[in-house]
């Protein structure tokens, strides 16, 4: 995978396969401490300690379509190559949280990629799931919560062209606004 957004997609798909009904995706950039942290937390079936320990092994997967699971091991290797790490917290019956960190400025760190497009894909493809998306740069935060939108739309599908256009614009504008506000704040502080 060439973008971190695709890794988020992969982890979120694991959450969906685990029966999650609420999935939170958070991407936080800390420019002061030179860190990028991404996490995907869910309320799925969770894993026991033995399974968590095996998840980082590329030759272990619970999928029946292939014999290897490369997503998390590749992400772990990418994080470690960029002075970061990957951790998994999980409890059977309660859910799982996958958290990965990188040195933000590291030359080998993959670009974030299309966060808005990735999240939109997950949202539209899985409207039965309650999604929360948080994007943060330093002290500027954008939060997208699917629950109020689904309540307003009721029976209107998220794939309806006008709804789809609105959602894309909302996500892109929210992410852009956080980035823009952070740049303006740094400019006024003379950083």
Secondary structure as UniProt FT lines:
FT   HELIX           4..17
FT   TURN            18..19
FT   STRAND          22..30
FT   TURN            31..34
FT   STRAND          35..42
FT   HELIX           49..55
FT   TURN            58..59
FT   HELIX           71..81
FT   TURN            82..83
FT   STRAND          85..91
FT   TURN            92..94
FT   STRAND          95..103
FT   TURN            104..105
FT   TURN            107..108
FT   HELIX           115..125
FT   TURN            126..128
FT   STRAND          130..137
FT   TURN            138..139
FT   STRAND          140..145
FT   HELIX           146..153
FT   TURN            154..155
FT   TURN            158..159
FT   HELIX           161..189
//
